[in-house]
């Protein structure tokens, strides 16, 4: 359950970051070069974090599920 919570929290964080960028752009009267540079940098950061999450989830997917077997 802890791993699922980690994944959900990470994805929520990414969704919040993307929402913040959207609000930022929507609040601008005109989108200027500096705005594009800012958004580009933020998107590169988001892509990097999502790729890390992708690697993490693919590693977890390939790991066998360990279960304790109790013998009486």
Number of C-alpha atoms within 10 A of each C-alpha: 6 7 10 9 10 12 15 12 12 15 15 12 13 17 13 12 15 16 12 12 17 12 11 13 16 11 10 10 7 9 12 10 9 9 15 12 11 11 17 12 12 15 15 11 13 17 13 12 15 15 12 12 16 12 12 12 14 11 10 12 10 8 9 7 7 6 6 5 6 5 4 3
